[in-house]
Amino acid sequence: MNRISIRNNTFNTGSDEFEAELEIIIVNAAPVQRIYYANEFDPNAAQAPVCWSSDTRQPDSQVFEKQAVRCMDCKHDIRGSASGGGRACKYSQKLAVLLKDDPNVYQLHIPASSIFGRAKDGHMPLQEYARFLQQHSTPSMTVFTKMYFDKDSAVPKLFFAPLRPLEETELELSQAMVEHPDALAAITLDFSRLEETNSSPFEETEGFTLNA
């Protein structure tokens, strides 16, 4: 699967690097998810999670070592359960995105620090950006989105902003990819292969659907 990494405040697709910003089309998005790893994040060693939830309410049926019946009752949902003072069970969200002049779907794994919070000086985290698009009746798959790093954050933190509406041919491609198998795979929690995730502070809130 094609992926975009945000490690070290650099967008990396495996073949290209973009330091300042990246233009994307968000064609599909998973709900906010939760993942618990038994060990601390190590960028050089992928590890399988112990427990995870696709809806942030209860562990998925595929989880063998459920840490609690409900996520809200889990000891890993308590602030301070992580060594850095946050929750040991991390919130995140997966996006399926397209890049300019590239027909391939890329998976983008968004950490909680880039999902939650209010806009400040026009800089919008993901859910605030979703609200902005909804207020203007604009599905995310109809516009180019600028994605860029918060230069004042010690950990990779993203902001999102609309750039321009898609042209007719771009829109046709975007619409065709919304339910494409690659796009659906990109937003699905699947640990049949080990995945790397970006660790960061997390905050509890509800998710938004970008293409509504």
SVG drawing of the C-alpha trace seen along z (x, -y; Angstrom):
<svg xmlns="http://www.w3.org/2000/svg" viewBox="-24 -35 39 49">
<polyline fill="none" stroke="black" stroke-width="0.4" points="0.0,0.0 1.2,-3.5 1.7,-5.6 2.6,-9.2 4.8,-9.4 5.0,-12.6 8.0,-11.6 10.5,-14.4 8.1,-17.1 8.6,-15.9 6.1,-14.4 7.6,-11.2 5.9,-9.0 8.8,-6.6 9.9,-8.1 9.5,-11.8 9.9,-14.2 8.1,-17.4 9.1,-19.5 6.9,-22.5 3.4,-21.5 1.6,-19.0 -1.4,-19.3 -3.9,-16.4 -7.4,-15.4 -9.1,-13.6 -11.2,-10.9 -12.3,-8.9 -11.8,-8.9 -12.2,-6.4 -13.9,-7.4 -11.5,-8.3 -9.9,-5.0 -8.0,-3.8 -4.9,-1.7 -3.0,-0.4 0.6,0.9 2.2,2.6 5.6,1.1 6.7,-2.5 6.8,-3.7 10.1,-2.9 10.4,-4.3 12.9,-1.6 10.8,1.4 7.2,1.9 5.1,3.7 1.6,5.2 -0.9,3.6 -2.4,5.5 -5.9,3.9 -7.7,1.6 -11.1,0.1 -12.6,-1.1 -15.3,-3.1 -13.5,-4.2 -16.2,-2.6 -15.2,1.1 -12.4,3.4 -12.9,4.8 -14.0,8.4 -10.6,9.5 -8.8,8.4 -7.5,11.4 -6.4,9.5 -9.2,7.1 -8.1,4.7 -11.7,4.0 -15.2,4.6 -15.7,0.8 -13.0,-1.6 -14.3,-4.1 -13.6,-1.6 -10.1,-0.7 -7.1,-1.6 -5.3,-2.6 -7.9,-5.4 -6.8,-7.2 -4.7,-10.3 -1.3,-9.6 -1.4,-5.9 1.3,-6.7 4.8,-7.5 4.5,-11.0 1.5,-11.8 -1.3,-11.2 -3.4,-8.1 -1.6,-4.9 -4.4,-4.0 -3.9,-6.5 -6.5,-8.1 -5.8,-8.4 -7.6,-8.6 -6.8,-7.2 -7.3,-9.1 -7.3,-7.9 -5.8,-10.7 -4.7,-11.5 -1.7,-13.7 -1.6,-16.1 -0.9,-14.5 -0.8,-11.0 -3.6,-8.5 -2.5,-6.3 -4.2,-6.3 -2.1,-7.0 -2.8,-6.1 -2.3,-9.0 -2.3,-8.1 -3.2,-11.2 -2.2,-11.5 -4.6,-13.0 -2.6,-16.2 -3.6,-16.9 -7.2,-15.9 -8.6,-17.7 -8.6,-21.3 -9.9,-24.6 -8.5,-26.7 -6.0,-29.4 -5.1,-32.3 -6.7,-30.5 -4.8,-27.2 -7.2,-24.3 -6.6,-20.7 -8.5,-18.0 -11.9,-18.1 -12.0,-21.9 -11.3,-21.7 -14.1,-19.1 -16.5,-21.5 -15.4,-24.3 -16.1,-22.2 -19.4,-21.1 -20.5,-24.7 -19.8,-25.5 -21.5,-22.3 -18.2,-21.2 -17.2,-17.5 -13.5,-17.0 -13.2,-15.0 -14.2,-18.1 -11.3,-20.3 -7.5,-20.4 -6.4,-20.6 -3.2,-22.1 -1.6,-20.1 1.2,-21.6 3.1,-21.3 2.7,-23.4 6.2,-24.9 5.7,-25.6 5.0,-22.0 7.6,-19.7 5.9,-16.7 4.6,-16.3 1.3,-18.3 -0.7,-19.0 -3.0,-21.8 -5.4,-21.8 -6.7,-24.5 -8.7,-24.5 -6.8,-25.5 -9.2,-25.4 -12.1,-23.4 -11.2,-20.4 -11.4,-20.8 -13.7,-18.5 -11.2,-15.7 -9.7,-15.9 -13.2,-15.6 -14.0,-12.5 -10.9,-10.8 -11.6,-11.8 -15.2,-10.5 -14.1,-7.2 -11.7,-6.6 -14.0,-7.2 -15.2,-3.6 -12.1,-2.1 -10.7,1.0 -7.4,-0.9 -9.2,-3.8 -11.2,-1.4 -8.1,0.5 -6.3,-2.7 -8.9,-3.6 -9.4,-0.1 -7.7,1.1 -5.8,4.2 -2.9,5.6 -2.3,8.6 0.9,6.6 2.7,4.6 2.1,0.9 4.0,-2.1 2.1,-4.9 3.2,-8.3 3.1,-8.8 1.8,-12.1 -0.4,-13.6 -4.1,-12.6 -7.3,-14.3 -10.8,-12.8 -13.6,-14.0 -16.0,-12.8 -15.0,-12.2 -16.3,-13.9 -16.9,-12.5 -15.1,-14.6 -17.2,-13.7 -20.6,-14.3"/>
</svg>
